């Protein structure tokens, strides 16, 4: 079990109602911060959330001589890369295991310093999450990579040159790796089978503001013409469509009503279509989206996750909690991460009926079919959920457990909640604002694993 100081006690059964705000996307902001390294002038990033991935990247940038200061408005960062320098390997290594973003420092550091050291990566345990594509593309640009016990050492003895690259799969991180490397590489880079998620388009907007030349074709091809020098940027980060969808699912599962200020229709179209099919209601205005449960039964659906513009994998876990309340059999086929359905065993422990399968159920055959991955699920509902002891497995799975605990009858103890701060800013405060009956660490006096928690909670 986790440290007791990391346990949230949740009294379920209260619909979440009210308003919360989402800021810049977790899957864009840290990358835009890395992009600032490529500039010869300071950059200003707006809408920056206070989450762990931002803190990790801020620390790594500072180690490399970039000054990072808060700007004049809340959520504004000013990043000044004019004195970039080599960092001490031991200091960088202190960030090992903290995030996946350090891998994106490779290209910018090779351009600025001629060498880079990348520590062991962290991130959610939702599949193998290899980094082979990243190193393959860096080698194509001319990088020499040496794997040592403490991490990866990179050099570019002949500089980095534009190249033709085809990704084996439209990987988000590898597409970003190519963008951040190609913009200052000599000549033209052509990337085919690229990822085209909204956060990638936003990163391209950032780079274009800095002076990069990047074009996107309709067929997942991105062309980058390297330039000699980039300036700074001023940019407001795209809102977090993944966090917004998490709150939308929480509204549905708890029979609540949440206005998500900052949520944007354009990047959530596929989610909104699915939400409507399940029976959720929403209303869009210029400032955000209101999500609510309109009453009556929810509908079972067939759902397949995919790269953009398909149904984003990060939307899957929170929505599955709502599907436990839908009438009939829902089918979920996870095609992006091979192990992203493992979190469902705890939902079953709470009373859900979810059966996992190795076969590709519904939709099309994916990379994981005929292999040993439980990547399809049949959710049979509606089922009443009961409070339970839950240990958070990963970021989205963890938020899904919170939703399940809030929707359940009785008390749940959710262990490892600090992991949720990797991607959800001020989530405890937001839960409180929405009327959730919770006792955060420090308020429940270490009552995590036994019945005393219930007594203390009632008191
Ligand atoms: N892949 C490889 N080799 C590689 C890179 C990726 O096989 O070198 C595979 C992965 O194992 C996976 C697939 O390609 O099966 C897609 O991975 P991708 O590279 O697209 O994911 P990522 O860049 O590591 C980002 C987000 C994820 C999000 C995915 C997909 C960040 C920091 N992370 O990860 O976000 O699920 O793209 O959109 O941007 C989350 O927010 O909870 C989260 C996990």
Boltz pocket constraint, residues with backbone or C-beta under 6 A from the ligand:
constraints:
  - pocket:
      binder: B
      contacts: [[A, 26], [A, 27], [A, 28], [A, 100], [A, 101], [A, 124], [A, 127], [A, 128], [A, 129], [A, 130], [A, 131], [A, 132], [A, 133], [A, 134], [A, 135], [A, 169], [A, 170], [A, 171], [A, 172], [A, 173], [A, 174], [A, 195], [A, 197], [A, 242], [A, 313], [A, 314], [A, 335], [A, 336], [A, 337], [A, 338], [A, 395], [A, 396], [A, 423]]
      max_distance: 6.0
